[in-house]
Amino acid sequence: MKVKLFYIHPTNYGNLMMASSFIYNFSLLWEEKHGVSPVFYLDVLDDEELERVKRSLPEGMNICRENLYNKKRRGIVGKIEKLINMPREIRYNRKDYDICVALGGDCISQYYSAQVFVSDMIKFKHISGKTPFYLLGQTMGPFHGYAVRLAQNCLRRCKIYVRDHDCYEYVTGMFRFPYIEETRDLAFLDIPYQNDMEIQEDVLRKYTGNRPYITIVPSGANKQYTSKLDEYVGEYAKIIDRVLTDTKYDILLLAHVIHVEDSNDKKIIDMLLPRLEEEYKKRIYVVNSLLQPYEARIILGNGLATITGRMHAAVSSINMGTVPICLSYSVKFKGVIGDEFGLNDYIYQCRGDEFWMKGLVSKNVCRMLSQALIHRREISENLKEKLVGVKEQAMRQIELVAEGEE
């Protein structure tokens, strides 16, 4: 069984958590039923990224890099090279793999690059005409204009698994896809090594001060929230100042997406640090180098609460029983986090300049944090109770892919 995986970005912890969840669980299911291991081919950029994926998983997984052309080139040259190589990539994917799988997130939407969206739709259309194609754990849309007809035309042969009920209602109401299932985000599943107590102790000893802390994940996708970078950083600085002033807890600043040119959390943390009062810096821990996904999850899960602009940092927090306060720019936060776990009171929709220029973000996030800390134990128990069913739904899509290819 040769499996091609799309959308593998190992410097994004959430993406790598989804990848490791799928690879690990699909491998176990396939080996149990067929006695042989599947081989996974990933669209990573280079061998270093491939090694990051391998290190996130137990030894023995068969993981390779699809190396058709140099995908690391950026700018206009990189875009031209991708377009030139698209027919070759389509032919290769139609011929060389038993199944193709695009792991979720919200890449099939208009939040990001129009050029990438259009080229992916064309690729998926032609590949799915010959090779079984699965879209797992997706938030699709919202779509408008040309994208509605494009998605309908290009995805009709794909088997689609969306990760929340709102998205299921939206997609089934907007399109006439022959196969669509409602599931949950793959990253809600446990990932290898996260529950190893020795590893947990080592991670906490290395990155935290063994004191109660609140994790803050300032998203490097600042343009999704506002065009005002200075105000964006300033609001995060106000949040940190309020937490350190009003509570006895420490702060841990975690970069959840790193080495992505236009969406790097580390850049925002680097801009934040000079704005903070010197007297507080001894209560601030900074983790802005690349970790393994289980290390990031352990850090998130052992904080008292998580304030995050990255949705998968919230997913990891929930997996470990920690309440997240989310800064939202898209519908995915409400569907994946808010509705499913009763956490809509802890999601602040702040896409737009006015939220950041008027100081509304820091004010409302700090209010939410105060309530979360008061009700922390109650919320944590609720998360653990609801997580059982969510994990079953997330796992079901992997089982269905394995059963469909018997």
C-alpha positions as CSV (number, residue, x, y, z in Angstrom):
1,M,0.0,0.0,0.0
2,K,1.6,3.3,-1.2
3,V,-0.1,6.4,0.4
4,K,0.6,9.9,-0.7
5,L,0.0,12.6,1.9
6,F,-0.6,16.3,0.9
7,Y,-0.2,19.4,3.1
8,I,2.6,18.1,5.4
9,H,4.3,21.1,7.0
10,P,6.5,19.8,9.9
11,T,7.4,23.2,11.3
12,N,3.7,23.7,12.1
13,Y,3.0,21.7,15.2
14,G,-0.7,21.3,14.5
15,N,0.0,20.0,11.0
16,L,2.6,17.6,12.3
17,M,0.2,16.4,15.0
18,M,-2.4,15.5,12.4
19,A,0.2,13.8,10.2
20,S,1.7,11.7,13.1
21,S,-1.9,10.8,14.2
22,F,-2.8,9.6,10.7
23,I,0.4,7.8,9.9
24,Y,0.6,6.0,13.3
25,N,-3.0,4.9,13.5
26,F,-3.4,4.0,9.8
27,S,-0.2,1.9,10.0
28,L,-1.5,0.0,13.0
29,L,-4.8,-0.7,11.3
30,W,-3.3,-1.8,8.0
31,E,-0.6,-4.0,9.6
32,E,-3.2,-5.7,11.8
33,K,-5.4,-6.5,8.8
34,H,-2.9,-7.2,6.1
35,G,0.4,-8.2,7.9
36,V,2.4,-5.6,6.0
37,S,3.3,-2.0,6.6
38,P,2.0,0.8,4.3
39,V,4.5,3.2,2.8
40,F,3.8,6.9,3.1
41,Y,5.1,9.5,0.6
42,L,5.0,13.1,1.9
43,D,5.1,16.4,0.0
44,V,7.7,17.9,2.5
45,L,10.2,20.4,1.2
46,D,13.4,18.6,2.0
47,D,15.1,15.7,3.9
48,E,15.3,17.8,7.1
49,E,11.5,18.1,7.2
50,L,11.2,14.4,6.5
51,E,13.4,13.6,9.4
52,R,11.2,15.8,11.7
53,V,8.2,13.7,10.7
54,K,10.1,10.4,11.3
55,R,11.3,11.6,14.8
56,S,7.7,12.3,15.8
57,L,6.8,8.7,15.3
58,P,8.0,5.3,16.7
59,E,10.8,3.6,14.7
60,G,9.7,1.2,11.9
61,M,7.2,3.5,10.1
62,N,7.8,3.5,6.3
63,I,8.0,7.2,5.5
64,C,9.5,8.7,2.3
65,R,9.8,12.1,0.6
66,E,8.2,12.6,-2.8
67,N,11.0,14.4,-4.6
68,L,9.8,15.5,-8.0
69,Y,11.3,19.0,-8.1
70,N,12.7,21.7,-5.8
71,K,9.7,22.9,-3.8
72,K,11.8,25.2,-1.6
73,R,12.1,28.0,-4.2
74,R,10.1,31.1,-3.2
75,G,8.8,34.1,-5.0
76,I,7.9,34.3,-8.6
77,V,10.5,31.7,-9.6
78,G,9.0,29.2,-7.2
79,K,5.4,29.9,-8.4
80,I,6.4,29.4,-12.0
81,E,8.3,26.2,-11.2
82,K,5.2,24.8,-9.4
83,L,3.0,25.6,-12.4
84,I,5.4,24.0,-14.9
85,N,5.7,20.9,-12.8
86,M,2.0,20.5,-12.2
87,P,1.2,18.2,-15.1
88,R,4.1,16.0,-14.1
89,E,3.0,15.9,-10.5
90,I,-0.6,15.0,-11.6
91,R,0.7,12.1,-13.8
92,Y,2.9,10.8,-11.1
93,N,0.2,10.9,-8.4
94,R,-2.3,9.2,-10.7
95,K,0.1,6.4,-11.5
96,D,2.3,5.7,-8.5
97,Y,0.1,5.6,-5.5
98,D,-2.7,3.4,-4.3
99,I,-4.5,6.3,-2.4
100,C,-3.9,10.0,-1.9
101,V,-4.8,11.8,1.3
102,A,-5.0,15.5,2.0
103,L,-4.8,16.2,5.7
104,G,-6.9,18.9,7.2
105,G,-6.8,22.2,8.3
106,D,-8.5,24.9,6.3
107,C,-6.3,25.0,3.2
108,I,-9.4,24.3,1.1
109,S,-10.7,27.8,1.6
110,Q,-10.1,31.4,0.4
111,Y,-8.4,32.6,3.6
112,Y,-5.0,32.1,2.0
113,S,-3.2,32.2,-1.4
114,A,-5.6,32.2,-4.3
115,Q,-2.9,30.8,-6.6
116,V,-2.3,27.8,-4.3
117,F,-6.0,27.2,-3.8
118,V,-6.7,27.1,-7.6
119,S,-3.7,24.9,-8.4
120,D,-4.6,22.5,-5.6
121,M,-8.2,22.2,-6.9
122,I,-6.9,21.4,-10.4
123,K,-4.5,18.8,-9.1
124,F,-7.1,17.2,-6.9
125,K,-9.6,17.0,-9.8
126,H,-7.2,15.2,-12.1
127,I,-5.7,12.9,-9.5
128,S,-9.0,11.8,-8.1
129,G,-10.2,10.8,-11.5
130,K,-7.8,7.8,-11.3
131,T,-6.6,7.4,-7.7
132,P,-8.9,7.2,-4.6
133,F,-8.6,10.6,-3.0
134,Y,-9.5,11.4,0.6
135,L,-9.8,14.8,2.2
136,L,-9.5,14.2,6.0
137,G,-10.3,16.5,8.9
138,Q,-11.2,19.5,6.8
139,T,-12.7,22.9,7.4
140,M,-13.9,23.8,3.9
141,G,-14.8,27.3,2.9
142,P,-16.4,29.7,3.1
143,F,-16.4,30.1,-0.7
144,H,-17.5,32.9,-2.8
145,G,-17.4,33.9,-6.5
146,Y,-15.5,31.7,-8.8
147,A,-14.4,29.3,-5.9
148,V,-17.9,27.8,-5.6
149,R,-18.0,26.4,-9.1
150,L,-14.3,25.5,-8.9
151,A,-14.7,23.5,-5.7
152,Q,-17.9,21.7,-7.0
153,N,-16.2,20.7,-10.2
154,C,-12.8,19.7,-8.8
155,L,-13.8,17.8,-5.6
156,R,-16.8,15.8,-6.7
157,R,-14.7,12.5,-6.9
158,C,-13.1,13.0,-3.5
159,K,-14.3,11.4,-0.3
160,I,-14.7,14.3,2.1
161,Y,-14.5,14.2,5.9
162,V,-15.2,17.6,7.5
163,R,-14.2,18.3,11.1
164,D,-17.2,20.0,12.6
165,H,-21.0,20.2,12.3
166,D,-21.2,23.8,11.1
167,C,-18.9,22.9,8.2
168,Y,-20.9,19.8,7.4
169,E,-24.1,21.9,7.2
170,Y,-22.4,24.5,5.1
171,V,-20.8,22.1,2.6
172,T,-23.9,19.9,2.2
173,G,-26.0,23.0,1.7
174,M,-23.7,24.6,-0.8
175,F,-22.5,21.6,-2.8
176,R,-23.7,18.3,-4.2
177,F,-20.8,16.1,-3.3
178,P,-21.6,12.4,-3.5
179,Y,-19.5,11.4,-0.4
180,I,-19.2,13.6,2.7
181,E,-18.9,12.6,6.3
182,E,-18.9,14.6,9.5
183,T,-15.9,13.7,11.7
184,R,-13.5,15.6,14.0
185,D,-10.0,17.1,13.8
186,L,-7.3,14.4,13.6
187,A,-5.2,16.3,16.2
188,F,-7.7,15.5,19.0
189,L,-6.2,12.0,18.9
190,D,-3.3,11.3,21.2
191,I,0.1,11.4,19.5
192,P,3.1,9.2,20.1
193,Y,5.1,9.9,23.3
194,Q,2.7,12.6,24.8
195,N,1.7,10.3,27.7
196,D,5.2,9.1,28.5
197,M,5.8,10.3,32.1
198,E,9.6,10.3,31.8
199,I,9.4,12.4,28.6
200,Q,6.8,14.8,30.3
201,E,9.1,15.3,33.3
202,D,12.1,16.0,31.0
203,V,10.2,18.5,28.9
204,L,8.7,20.4,31.8
205,R,12.1,20.5,33.6
206,K,13.8,21.9,30.4
207,Y,11.2,24.5,29.4
208,T,9.3,25.6,32.4
209,G,10.3,26.9,35.9
210,N,8.3,24.2,37.8
211,R,5.8,27.0,38.8
212,P,2.2,27.4,37.6
213,Y,2.1,29.1,34.2
214,I,-0.2,30.3,31.5
215,T,0.8,29.6,27.9
216,I,0.5,32.3,25.3
217,V,0.7,31.5,21.6
218,P,0.9,34.7,19.6
219,S,0.1,33.8,16.0
220,G,2.5,34.9,13.3
221,A,-0.5,35.1,10.9
222,N,-1.1,38.7,12.0
223,K,-2.4,39.7,8.6
224,Q,-5.4,37.4,9.1
225,Y,-6.4,39.6,12.1
226,T,-5.4,43.1,11.2
227,S,-3.3,45.3,9.0
228,K,-1.9,47.1,12.1
229,L,1.2,45.2,13.1
230,D,2.2,47.6,15.9
231,E,-1.3,47.5,17.5
232,Y,-1.3,43.7,17.1
233,V,1.9,43.2,19.0
234,G,0.8,45.9,21.5
235,E,-2.4,44.1,22.4
236,Y,-0.4,40.9,23.2
237,A,2.0,42.9,25.3
238,K,-1.0,44.3,27.3
239,I,-2.3,40.8,27.9
240,I,1.0,39.7,29.2
241,D,1.3,42.7,31.4
242,R,-2.2,42.2,32.9
243,V,-1.5,38.5,33.6
244,L,1.8,39.2,35.4
245,T,0.3,42.1,37.3
246,D,-3.1,40.6,38.3
247,T,-2.0,37.0,39.0
248,K,0.9,35.1,40.6
249,Y,1.4,32.9,37.6
250,D,4.3,32.9,35.2
251,I,4.0,33.2,31.4
252,L,5.3,30.8,28.8
253,L,5.5,32.2,25.3
254,L,5.3,29.4,22.8
255,A,5.9,29.6,19.0
256,H,3.6,27.0,17.5
257,V,4.4,27.7,13.8
258,I,8.1,28.4,12.9
259,H,10.2,28.8,9.8
260,V,7.2,29.9,7.7
261,E,8.2,33.1,6.0
262,D,4.9,35.0,6.2
263,S,3.4,33.3,9.3
264,N,6.1,32.8,11.9
265,D,5.1,33.0,15.5
266,K,8.8,33.5,16.5
267,K,8.8,36.9,14.8
268,I,5.9,38.1,16.9
269,I,7.6,36.9,20.1
270,D,10.8,38.7,19.1
271,M,8.8,41.9,18.7
272,L,7.0,41.4,22.0
273,L,9.9,40.9,24.3
274,P,11.4,44.4,24.1
275,R,8.0,45.9,25.0
276,L,7.8,44.0,28.3
277,E,8.8,45.5,31.7
278,E,12.2,44.3,32.8
279,E,11.0,43.4,36.3
280,Y,8.6,40.9,34.8
281,K,11.0,39.1,32.5
282,K,12.2,36.6,35.2
283,R,8.6,35.3,35.2
284,I,8.5,34.7,31.4
285,Y,9.7,31.6,29.7
286,V,10.3,31.7,25.9
287,V,10.1,28.5,23.8
288,N,10.7,29.6,20.2
289,S,12.9,26.9,18.8
290,L,11.6,23.8,16.9
291,L,10.2,21.1,19.2
292,Q,8.7,17.7,18.5
293,P,4.9,17.9,18.5
294,Y,4.6,15.8,21.6
295,E,6.9,18.3,23.4
296,A,4.7,21.2,22.4
297,R,1.6,19.3,23.5
298,I,3.1,18.5,26.9
299,I,3.9,22.2,27.5
300,L,0.4,23.3,26.4
301,G,-1.3,20.6,28.5
302,N,0.5,21.4,31.7
303,G,-0.3,25.1,31.8
304,L,-3.3,26.5,33.8
305,A,-4.7,27.9,30.6
306,T,-3.7,28.7,27.0
307,I,-4.2,32.0,25.2
308,T,-3.8,31.3,21.6
309,G,-4.2,32.6,18.0
310,R,-3.3,29.1,16.7
311,M,-6.3,26.8,16.7
312,H,-4.2,23.6,17.1
313,A,-2.6,24.9,20.2
314,A,-6.2,25.0,21.5
315,V,-6.8,21.4,20.3
316,S,-3.7,20.2,22.1
317,S,-4.7,22.0,25.3
318,I,-8.2,20.4,25.2
319,N,-6.6,17.0,24.6
320,M,-4.7,17.4,27.8
321,G,-7.6,18.9,29.8
322,T,-6.4,22.6,29.7
323,V,-8.9,25.4,28.9
324,P,-8.0,27.5,25.8
325,I,-8.9,31.1,25.2
326,C,-8.9,31.6,21.4
327,L,-8.3,34.7,19.3
328,S,-10.3,33.8,16.2
329,Y,-10.1,35.0,12.6
330,S,-12.1,32.2,11.0
331,V,-15.1,30.0,11.3
332,K,-13.0,27.0,12.3
333,F,-12.5,28.2,15.9
334,K,-16.3,28.2,16.5
335,G,-16.9,24.9,14.8
336,V,-14.0,22.8,16.0
337,I,-13.5,24.3,19.5
338,G,-16.5,26.4,20.6
339,D,-19.6,24.4,19.6
340,E,-18.1,21.0,20.3
341,F,-16.8,21.7,23.8
342,G,-19.1,24.4,24.9
343,L,-16.3,27.0,24.8
344,N,-17.8,29.8,22.7
345,D,-17.6,32.1,25.7
346,Y,-13.8,31.6,25.5
347,I,-13.5,32.5,21.8
348,Y,-13.0,36.1,20.8
349,Q,-13.6,36.9,17.2
350,C,-11.1,39.7,16.4
351,R,-10.6,39.8,12.6
352,G,-10.5,43.5,11.7
353,D,-8.5,46.6,12.5
354,E,-11.0,48.1,15.0
355,F,-10.6,45.3,17.5
356,W,-6.9,45.9,17.8
357,M,-6.8,49.7,17.5
358,K,-9.5,50.2,20.2
359,G,-7.8,47.9,22.8
360,L,-10.7,45.5,22.7
361,V,-8.6,42.3,22.3
362,S,-6.6,42.7,25.5
363,K,-9.7,43.8,27.5
364,N,-11.9,40.8,26.4
365,V,-9.2,38.2,26.4
366,C,-8.2,39.1,30.0
367,R,-11.8,39.0,31.0
368,M,-12.2,35.5,29.5
369,L,-9.0,34.3,31.2
370,S,-10.2,35.5,34.6
371,Q,-13.4,33.5,34.2
372,A,-11.5,30.5,32.9
373,L,-9.3,30.4,35.9
374,I,-12.2,30.7,38.3
375,H,-14.0,27.7,36.6
376,R,-10.9,25.8,35.6
377,R,-11.6,22.5,37.3
378,E,-15.2,22.4,36.1
379,I,-14.2,23.2,32.5
380,S,-11.4,20.6,32.6
381,E,-13.8,17.9,33.6
382,N,-16.2,18.9,30.9
383,L,-13.4,18.7,28.3
384,K,-12.3,15.3,29.4
385,E,-15.9,14.0,29.2
386,K,-16.6,15.3,25.7
387,L,-13.2,14.4,24.4
388,V,-14.0,10.6,24.5
389,G,-16.6,10.9,21.8
390,V,-14.6,13.4,19.8
391,K,-11.6,11.0,19.7
392,E,-13.9,8.3,18.4
393,Q,-15.2,10.5,15.6
394,A,-11.7,11.6,14.7
395,M,-10.5,8.0,14.6
396,R,-13.5,6.8,12.6
397,Q,-12.3,8.6,9.4
398,I,-8.9,6.8,9.6
399,E,-10.8,3.5,10.0
400,L,-13.0,4.3,7.0
401,V,-10.0,5.0,4.8
402,A,-8.4,1.7,5.8
403,E,-11.7,-0.2,5.3
404,G,-12.3,1.4,1.9
405,E,-9.0,0.2,0.5
406,E,-9.2,-3.5,1.6
